[in-house]
Amino acid sequence: MYKSFYHLNRNPFEITPDPAFLFPTRKHNDALAALYYGVRHHKGFVVLTGEVGTGKTLLLRCLLHLLKKSNDVACAYVFNGRLTPVEFLQYIASDFRLPAANKNKSELLLELANFVISRGRQNLTTVLVVDEAHQLSASILEEIRLLTNLETTQSKLLQILLVGQPELDEKLDSYQLRQLKQRIAFRSQLTPLDENETRGYIERRLQLAGANSDASTLFPSQTVAAVYRYSGGLPRLINTICENALIAAYANGAVTVPPTIIEDIAAQFRLGVTHSDASDNPLAFDDLDISEAAKAFVELYERLQRTPEFLRAAIPHQEDRE
């Protein structure tokens, strides 16, 4: 809609994770290098965490794009962490194109072990990527730990990448999973962009979409500052704000995006609204509230016991007793 007006050949702020639009900050480069090195050098277990919208899935897509250029890599990609251990193993086996239907846990583990060992003997690389790994249960994380036992004296036979939100760090730091934590070879974290990186991110996307020299003028510095303020430097939110800003600016016939449009969009998406915790929630109850409610319920029940209606309902009728 606005592309011809702003001399663009594609939408610059699509929220789908397109590897062509990767903005290589130092942290993104470091994380991608750690993931790639861990896989190619058979280090076994690599973890990547980051807040919602920091670009974890996009980084994974870039990694998978790199790995697919090599004919020696087989990859299973799991993006649903809410599975039972058997379903999890079935999913992995199916993605490796192994027979998984109607197999129990022992059969699946044997199938996967034979597959990984066979590839290891041929010096081939086998990778398991788990996205949204913060949703994994402790039982599945334990299955993953057991899969890391597939190794030779020189290297790991199965390369495992866990990618998720900061809750994954909390799970791996738990005492119950200390054995798994000790096996992590590399651990990276993605953080939001700063204001300078946000400016570079916006300009790079506009340039890739065909804006060329107009990239820095389409979003002036004050507008970028407003985008950063409301997005917190999260790439996904930056995309949402900028996409809507271009539509609104086009509708108004504006050749540049003014900060006032960013303010309006932030209000529409309620980006200035902060989440309240339980202590600020009027529907949250503490122990005293619960105790008082239970006491009131007991008193009400005792009063009801003394009413004729309750007695008639509680005492069986003559025909019922017979």
TORMAR-992226 format. One record per residue (C-alpha): residue in three letters; chain; x, y, z. Coordinates in Angstrom, 2 decimals, always signed. Example, Ala and Ser with C-alpha at 12.3 -4.5 7.8 and 13.67 -1.06 7.14 Angstrom:
// TORMAR-992226
{"ALA"; "A"; {+12.30; -4.50; +7.80}}
{"SER"; "A"; {+13.67; -1.06; +7.14}}
***
This chain:
// TORMAR-992226
{"MET"; "A"; {+0.00; +0.00; +0.00}}
{"TYR"; "A"; {+2.70; +2.49; +1.00}}
{"LYS"; "A"; {+5.61; +0.88; -0.87}}
{"SER"; "A"; {+5.41; +2.91; -4.07}}
{"PHE"; "A"; {+4.82; +6.13; -2.14}}
{"TYR"; "A"; {+8.07; +5.63; -0.18}}
{"HIS"; "A"; {+9.96; +4.01; -3.10}}
{"LEU"; "A"; {+10.20; +0.61; -1.42}}
{"ASN"; "A"; {+10.23; -2.74; -3.21}}
{"ARG"; "A"; {+9.11; -4.82; -0.21}}
{"ASN"; "A"; {+7.67; -4.39; +3.26}}
{"PRO"; "A"; {+10.59; -3.51; +5.56}}
{"PHE"; "A"; {+8.96; -4.36; +8.88}}
{"GLU"; "A"; {+7.35; -7.77; +8.48}}
{"ILE"; "A"; {+7.23; -9.58; +11.83}}
{"THR"; "A"; {+7.98; -12.99; +10.28}}
{"PRO"; "A"; {+11.60; -14.08; +11.02}}
{"ASP"; "A"; {+13.29; -13.61; +7.62}}
{"PRO"; "A"; {+17.08; -14.33; +7.78}}
{"ALA"; "A"; {+17.65; -11.70; +5.05}}
{"PHE"; "A"; {+16.71; -9.03; +7.59}}
{"LEU"; "A"; {+19.09; -10.10; +10.37}}
{"PHE"; "A"; {+20.60; -7.01; +12.00}}
{"PRO"; "A"; {+24.06; -8.16; +13.14}}
{"THR"; "A"; {+24.67; -6.52; +16.51}}
{"ARG"; "A"; {+27.68; -7.73; +18.47}}
{"LYS"; "A"; {+25.49; -9.85; +20.74}}
{"HIS"; "A"; {+23.64; -11.39; +17.81}}
{"ASN"; "A"; {+26.92; -12.14; +16.06}}
{"ASP"; "A"; {+28.38; -13.67; +19.22}}
{"ALA"; "A"; {+25.29; -15.82; +19.78}}
{"LEU"; "A"; {+25.19; -17.02; +16.16}}
{"ALA"; "A"; {+28.90; -17.81; +16.28}}
{"ALA"; "A"; {+28.46; -19.81; +19.52}}
{"LEU"; "A"; {+25.57; -21.80; +18.06}}
{"TYR"; "A"; {+27.39; -22.53; +14.80}}
{"TYR"; "A"; {+30.70; -23.39; +16.50}}
{"GLY"; "A"; {+28.94; -25.65; +19.00}}
{"VAL"; "A"; {+27.29; -27.61; +16.20}}
{"ARG"; "A"; {+30.19; -27.83; +13.77}}
{"HIS"; "A"; {+32.72; -28.78; +16.46}}
{"HIS"; "A"; {+30.39; -31.29; +18.13}}
{"LYS"; "A"; {+30.38; -29.62; +21.56}}
{"GLY"; "A"; {+27.06; -31.25; +22.42}}
{"PHE"; "A"; {+24.92; -28.81; +24.33}}
{"VAL"; "A"; {+24.34; -25.09; +23.65}}
{"VAL"; "A"; {+21.76; -22.77; +25.24}}
{"LEU"; "A"; {+20.40; -19.46; +23.92}}
{"THR"; "A"; {+17.99; -17.35; +25.96}}
{"GLY"; "A"; {+16.39; -13.96; +25.51}}
{"GLU"; "A"; {+13.30; -11.98; +26.34}}
{"VAL"; "A"; {+10.21; -12.17; +24.13}}
{"GLY"; "A"; {+10.80; -10.41; +20.80}}
{"THR"; "A"; {+14.61; -10.17; +20.96}}
{"GLY"; "A"; {+15.09; -12.20; +17.77}}
{"LYS"; "A"; {+15.85; -15.72; +18.98}}
{"THR"; "A"; {+13.79; -17.48; +16.31}}
{"LEU"; "A"; {+15.27; -15.27; +13.58}}
{"LEU"; "A"; {+18.75; -16.21; +14.78}}
{"LEU"; "A"; {+17.77; -19.87; +14.67}}
{"ARG"; "A"; {+16.51; -19.48; +11.10}}
{"CYS"; "A"; {+19.86; -17.96; +10.15}}
{"LEU"; "A"; {+21.69; -20.87; +11.78}}
{"LEU"; "A"; {+19.53; -23.46; +10.01}}
{"HIS"; "A"; {+20.10; -21.61; +6.74}}
{"LEU"; "A"; {+23.86; -21.90; +7.28}}
{"LEU"; "A"; {+23.67; -25.56; +8.24}}
{"LYS"; "A"; {+21.55; -26.48; +5.22}}
{"LYS"; "A"; {+24.40; -25.40; +2.98}}
{"SER"; "A"; {+26.30; -28.48; +4.22}}
{"ASN"; "A"; {+25.27; -31.93; +3.08}}
{"ASP"; "A"; {+26.58; -33.60; +6.24}}
{"VAL"; "A"; {+24.01; -32.11; +8.67}}
{"ALA"; "A"; {+20.68; -33.67; +9.66}}
{"CYS"; "A"; {+18.49; -31.47; +11.83}}
{"ALA"; "A"; {+15.33; -32.03; +13.88}}
{"TYR"; "A"; {+13.49; -28.84; +14.84}}
{"VAL"; "A"; {+11.02; -28.89; +17.75}}
{"PHE"; "A"; {+9.01; -25.74; +18.44}}
{"ASN"; "A"; {+6.38; -27.12; +20.82}}
{"GLY"; "A"; {+7.57; -27.69; +24.35}}
{"ARG"; "A"; {+4.20; -28.78; +25.74}}
{"LEU"; "A"; {+4.59; -32.47; +24.96}}
{"THR"; "A"; {+4.87; -35.64; +26.98}}
{"PRO"; "A"; {+8.27; -37.35; +26.95}}
{"VAL"; "A"; {+7.01; -40.00; +24.51}}
{"GLU"; "A"; {+5.46; -37.37; +22.22}}
{"PHE"; "A"; {+8.71; -35.42; +22.35}}
{"LEU"; "A"; {+10.74; -38.45; +21.27}}
{"GLN"; "A"; {+8.19; -39.29; +18.56}}
{"TYR"; "A"; {+8.43; -35.76; +17.22}}
{"ILE"; "A"; {+12.23; -35.93; +17.05}}
{"ALA"; "A"; {+12.22; -39.34; +15.38}}
{"SER"; "A"; {+9.65; -38.21; +12.81}}
{"ASP"; "A"; {+11.67; -35.10; +11.98}}
{"PHE"; "A"; {+14.69; -37.32; +11.38}}
{"ARG"; "A"; {+12.40; -39.39; +9.14}}
{"LEU"; "A"; {+12.57; -42.41; +11.40}}
{"PRO"; "A"; {+9.59; -44.72; +12.03}}
{"ALA"; "A"; {+7.89; -43.42; +15.18}}
{"ALA"; "A"; {+4.24; -44.47; +15.04}}
{"ASN"; "A"; {+3.06; -46.91; +17.72}}
{"LYS"; "A"; {+6.51; -47.15; +19.30}}
{"ASN"; "A"; {+7.03; -47.00; +23.05}}
{"LYS"; "A"; {+9.70; -44.94; +24.80}}
{"SER"; "A"; {+12.35; -47.68; +24.81}}
{"GLU"; "A"; {+11.87; -48.39; +21.12}}
{"LEU"; "A"; {+12.08; -44.69; +20.25}}
{"LEU"; "A"; {+15.28; -44.23; +22.26}}
{"LEU"; "A"; {+16.83; -47.27; +20.58}}
{"GLU"; "A"; {+15.80; -45.98; +17.15}}
{"LEU"; "A"; {+17.31; -42.56; +17.84}}
{"ALA"; "A"; {+20.50; -44.01; +19.33}}
{"ASN"; "A"; {+21.11; -46.26; +16.33}}
{"PHE"; "A"; {+20.48; -43.34; +13.96}}
{"VAL"; "A"; {+22.85; -40.97; +15.77}}
{"ILE"; "A"; {+25.59; -43.57; +16.23}}
{"SER"; "A"; {+25.39; -44.64; +12.58}}
{"ARG"; "A"; {+25.79; -41.03; +11.44}}
{"GLY"; "A"; {+28.64; -40.52; +13.89}}
{"ARG"; "A"; {+30.55; -43.42; +12.36}}
{"GLN"; "A"; {+30.29; -41.64; +9.01}}
{"ASN"; "A"; {+31.54; -38.34; +10.52}}
{"LEU"; "A"; {+28.14; -36.77; +9.91}}
{"THR"; "A"; {+26.56; -34.11; +12.13}}
{"THR"; "A"; {+23.20; -34.66; +13.83}}
{"VAL"; "A"; {+21.42; -31.70; +15.44}}
{"LEU"; "A"; {+18.38; -31.36; +17.67}}
{"VAL"; "A"; {+17.02; -27.79; +17.92}}
{"VAL"; "A"; {+14.37; -27.06; +20.56}}
{"ASP"; "A"; {+12.70; -23.66; +20.28}}
{"GLU"; "A"; {+10.42; -22.35; +23.07}}
{"ALA"; "A"; {+12.46; -24.60; +25.37}}
{"HIS"; "A"; {+11.32; -22.68; +28.47}}
{"GLN"; "A"; {+8.05; -24.62; +28.14}}
{"LEU"; "A"; {+9.78; -27.99; +28.54}}
{"SER"; "A"; {+8.91; -30.01; +31.62}}
{"ALA"; "A"; {+11.59; -31.31; +33.96}}
{"SER"; "A"; {+10.93; -34.85; +32.69}}
{"ILE"; "A"; {+11.65; -33.86; +29.07}}
{"LEU"; "A"; {+14.76; -31.93; +30.10}}
{"GLU"; "A"; {+15.92; -35.11; +31.82}}
{"GLU"; "A"; {+15.34; -37.04; +28.56}}
{"ILE"; "A"; {+17.48; -34.43; +26.80}}
{"ARG"; "A"; {+20.23; -34.94; +29.38}}
{"LEU"; "A"; {+20.18; -38.67; +28.69}}
{"LEU"; "A"; {+20.42; -38.01; +24.95}}
{"THR"; "A"; {+23.68; -36.14; +25.57}}
{"ASN"; "A"; {+25.17; -39.46; +26.70}}
{"LEU"; "A"; {+25.46; -40.38; +23.01}}
{"GLU"; "A"; {+29.16; -39.63; +22.61}}
{"THR"; "A"; {+32.59; -40.95; +21.75}}
{"THR"; "A"; {+35.79; -40.31; +23.66}}
{"GLN"; "A"; {+36.45; -37.32; +21.39}}
{"SER"; "A"; {+33.07; -35.63; +20.82}}
{"LYS"; "A"; {+29.30; -35.63; +21.28}}
{"LEU"; "A"; {+27.31; -37.47; +18.64}}
{"LEU"; "A"; {+24.11; -35.44; +19.06}}
{"GLN"; "A"; {+24.29; -31.64; +19.08}}
{"ILE"; "A"; {+21.48; -30.11; +21.14}}
{"LEU"; "A"; {+20.43; -26.46; +20.99}}
{"LEU"; "A"; {+17.94; -25.19; +23.56}}
{"VAL"; "A"; {+16.42; -21.80; +22.79}}
{"GLY"; "A"; {+13.92; -20.04; +25.03}}
{"GLN"; "A"; {+12.89; -17.18; +27.26}}
{"PRO"; "A"; {+14.71; -16.30; +30.53}}
{"GLU"; "A"; {+12.55; -18.84; +32.36}}
{"LEU"; "A"; {+14.74; -21.48; +30.73}}
{"ASP"; "A"; {+17.76; -20.09; +32.59}}
{"GLU"; "A"; {+15.82; -20.38; +35.84}}
{"LYS"; "A"; {+14.93; -24.00; +35.12}}
{"LEU"; "A"; {+18.51; -24.93; +34.24}}
{"ASP"; "A"; {+19.75; -23.23; +37.40}}
{"SER"; "A"; {+17.52; -25.45; +39.55}}
{"TYR"; "A"; {+19.10; -28.08; +41.79}}
{"GLN"; "A"; {+17.04; -30.81; +40.10}}
{"LEU"; "A"; {+18.69; -30.11; +36.72}}
{"ARG"; "A"; {+22.25; -29.49; +37.93}}
{"GLN"; "A"; {+23.57; -32.45; +35.92}}
{"LEU"; "A"; {+22.14; -30.97; +32.72}}
{"LYS"; "A"; {+23.50; -27.52; +33.52}}
{"GLN"; "A"; {+27.03; -28.90; +33.94}}
{"ARG"; "A"; {+26.93; -30.26; +30.38}}
{"ILE"; "A"; {+26.31; -26.89; +28.72}}
{"ALA"; "A"; {+29.26; -26.09; +26.44}}
{"PHE"; "A"; {+28.13; -22.59; +25.38}}
{"ARG"; "A"; {+25.52; -20.27; +26.83}}
{"SER"; "A"; {+24.43; -17.04; +25.10}}
{"GLN"; "A"; {+21.84; -14.40; +25.86}}
{"LEU"; "A"; {+20.10; -11.92; +23.56}}
{"THR"; "A"; {+19.16; -8.56; +25.05}}
{"PRO"; "A"; {+17.09; -5.68; +23.61}}
{"LEU"; "A"; {+18.74; -3.16; +21.29}}
{"ASP"; "A"; {+19.97; +0.16; +22.64}}
{"GLU"; "A"; {+18.86; +3.43; +21.02}}
{"ASN"; "A"; {+21.77; +3.57; +18.54}}
{"GLU"; "A"; {+21.17; -0.05; +17.56}}
{"THR"; "A"; {+17.46; +0.69; +17.17}}
{"ARG"; "A"; {+18.32; +3.48; +14.72}}
{"GLY"; "A"; {+20.64; +1.16; +12.79}}
{"TYR"; "A"; {+18.04; -1.60; +12.83}}
{"ILE"; "A"; {+15.36; +0.66; +11.31}}
{"GLU"; "A"; {+17.68; +2.10; +8.69}}
{"ARG"; "A"; {+19.03; -1.32; +7.66}}
{"ARG"; "A"; {+15.54; -2.71; +7.16}}
{"LEU"; "A"; {+14.54; +0.30; +5.10}}
{"GLN"; "A"; {+17.69; -0.03; +2.99}}
{"LEU"; "A"; {+17.08; -3.73; +2.38}}
{"ALA"; "A"; {+13.55; -2.82; +1.30}}
{"GLY"; "A"; {+14.89; -0.33; -1.27}}
{"ALA"; "A"; {+14.87; +3.01; +0.59}}
{"ASN"; "A"; {+18.62; +3.58; -0.02}}
{"SER"; "A"; {+19.56; +7.15; +0.92}}
{"ASP"; "A"; {+16.01; +7.92; +2.14}}
{"ALA"; "A"; {+16.36; +5.47; +5.05}}
{"SER"; "A"; {+17.68; +8.06; +7.51}}
{"THR"; "A"; {+15.16; +10.75; +6.53}}
{"LEU"; "A"; {+12.02; +8.61; +6.54}}
{"PHE"; "A"; {+12.39; +8.06; +10.30}}
{"PRO"; "A"; {+14.04; +11.21; +11.79}}
{"SER"; "A"; {+16.06; +10.99; +15.00}}
{"GLN"; "A"; {+13.17; +12.19; +17.20}}
{"THR"; "A"; {+10.91; +9.56; +15.67}}
{"VAL"; "A"; {+13.50; +6.84; +16.26}}
{"ALA"; "A"; {+13.80; +7.99; +19.88}}
{"ALA"; "A"; {+10.03; +7.59; +20.28}}
{"VAL"; "A"; {+10.14; +4.13; +18.68}}
{"TYR"; "A"; {+12.90; +3.11; +21.07}}
{"ARG"; "A"; {+11.04; +4.51; +24.09}}
{"TYR"; "A"; {+7.89; +2.51; +23.41}}
{"SER"; "A"; {+9.50; -0.67; +22.04}}
{"GLY"; "A"; {+12.18; -0.97; +24.70}}
{"GLY"; "A"; {+14.54; -2.00; +21.90}}
{"LEU"; "A"; {+12.66; -5.25; +21.21}}
{"PRO"; "A"; {+12.90; -5.96; +17.45}}
{"ARG"; "A"; {+9.42; -7.47; +17.23}}
{"LEU"; "A"; {+7.83; -4.37; +18.76}}
{"ILE"; "A"; {+10.00; -2.10; +16.61}}
{"ASN"; "A"; {+8.60; -3.86; +13.54}}
{"THR"; "A"; {+5.01; -3.51; +14.73}}
{"ILE"; "A"; {+5.39; +0.19; +15.54}}
{"CYS"; "A"; {+7.23; +1.07; +12.32}}
{"GLU"; "A"; {+4.88; -0.89; +10.07}}
{"ASN"; "A"; {+1.85; +0.90; +11.51}}
{"ALA"; "A"; {+3.73; +4.21; +11.42}}
{"LEU"; "A"; {+4.36; +3.91; +7.69}}
{"ILE"; "A"; {+0.70; +3.12; +7.04}}
{"ALA"; "A"; {-0.44; +6.12; +9.10}}
{"ALA"; "A"; {+2.12; +8.46; +7.54}}
{"TYR"; "A"; {+1.09; +7.33; +4.04}}
{"ALA"; "A"; {-2.57; +7.92; +4.88}}
{"ASN"; "A"; {-1.67; +11.47; +5.91}}
{"GLY"; "A"; {+0.50; +12.04; +2.83}}
{"ALA"; "A"; {+3.59; +12.63; +5.02}}
{"VAL"; "A"; {+7.00; +12.11; +3.37}}
{"THR"; "A"; {+8.56; +11.44; +6.79}}
{"VAL"; "A"; {+7.19; +9.80; +9.91}}
{"PRO"; "A"; {+6.71; +12.38; +12.71}}
{"PRO"; "A"; {+7.03; +11.45; +16.40}}
{"THR"; "A"; {+3.35; +12.22; +16.97}}
{"ILE"; "A"; {+2.39; +9.22; +14.85}}
{"ILE"; "A"; {+4.52; +6.98; +17.07}}
{"GLU"; "A"; {+2.73; +8.39; +20.12}}
{"ASP"; "A"; {-0.66; +7.61; +18.57}}
{"ILE"; "A"; {+0.36; +4.05; +17.67}}
{"ALA"; "A"; {+1.79; +3.43; +21.14}}
{"ALA"; "A"; {-1.54; +4.53; +22.62}}
{"GLN"; "A"; {-3.49; +2.26; +20.26}}
{"PHE"; "A"; {-1.34; -0.75; +21.17}}
{"ARG"; "A"; {-1.27; +0.23; +24.87}}
{"LEU"; "A"; {+2.51; +0.12; +24.85}}
{"GLY"; "A"; {+2.72; +2.57; +27.73}}
{"VAL"; "A"; {+0.69; +0.27; +29.98}}
{"THR"; "A"; {+2.81; -1.62; +32.49}}
{"HIS"; "A"; {+1.90; -5.02; +33.88}}
{"SER"; "A"; {+0.90; -5.00; +37.53}}
{"ASP"; "A"; {+2.03; -7.71; +39.90}}
{"ALA"; "A"; {-0.17; -9.65; +42.25}}
{"SER"; "A"; {+0.22; -7.06; +45.03}}
{"ASP"; "A"; {-1.42; -4.42; +42.80}}
{"ASN"; "A"; {-4.16; -6.74; +41.59}}
{"PRO"; "A"; {-7.47; -6.04; +43.31}}
{"LEU"; "A"; {-8.51; -9.64; +42.62}}
{"ALA"; "A"; {-5.48; -11.12; +44.36}}
{"PHE"; "A"; {-6.13; -12.63; +47.80}}
{"ASP"; "A"; {-3.70; -13.11; +50.66}}
{"ASP"; "A"; {-3.85; -15.75; +53.40}}
{"LEU"; "A"; {-5.90; -13.48; +55.70}}
{"ASP"; "A"; {-8.53; -12.96; +52.98}}
{"ILE"; "A"; {-8.81; -16.71; +52.43}}
{"SER"; "A"; {-9.03; -17.40; +56.17}}
{"GLU"; "A"; {-11.78; -14.81; +56.65}}
{"ALA"; "A"; {-13.71; -16.18; +53.67}}
{"ALA"; "A"; {-13.50; -19.73; +55.03}}
{"LYS"; "A"; {-14.69; -18.56; +58.46}}
{"ALA"; "A"; {-17.65; -16.71; +56.92}}
{"PHE"; "A"; {-18.57; -19.81; +54.90}}
{"VAL"; "A"; {-18.59; -22.00; +58.04}}
{"GLU"; "A"; {-20.77; -19.49; +59.89}}
{"LEU"; "A"; {-23.19; -19.35; +56.96}}
{"TYR"; "A"; {-23.36; -23.15; +56.82}}
{"GLU"; "A"; {-24.12; -23.32; +60.57}}
{"ARG"; "A"; {-26.96; -20.82; +60.20}}
{"LEU"; "A"; {-28.40; -22.75; +57.28}}
{"GLN"; "A"; {-28.42; -25.94; +59.35}}
{"ARG"; "A"; {-30.90; -24.31; +61.74}}
{"THR"; "A"; {-33.43; -23.36; +59.04}}
{"PRO"; "A"; {-36.56; -25.50; +58.34}}
{"GLU"; "A"; {-35.74; -25.71; +54.64}}
{"PHE"; "A"; {-32.33; -27.23; +55.37}}
{"LEU"; "A"; {-33.80; -29.71; +57.85}}
{"ARG"; "A"; {-36.45; -30.86; +55.37}}
{"ALA"; "A"; {-33.79; -31.35; +52.69}}
{"ALA"; "A"; {-31.45; -33.18; +55.06}}
{"ILE"; "A"; {-34.05; -35.56; +56.60}}
{"PRO"; "A"; {-35.09; -38.32; +54.13}}
{"HIS"; "A"; {-38.78; -38.66; +53.29}}
{"GLN"; "A"; {-40.65; -41.64; +54.67}}
{"GLU"; "A"; {-40.94; -43.28; +51.25}}
{"ASP"; "A"; {-37.20; -42.88; +50.70}}
{"ARG"; "A"; {-36.42; -44.64; +53.97}}
{"GLU"; "A"; {-38.71; -47.50; +53.00}}
***
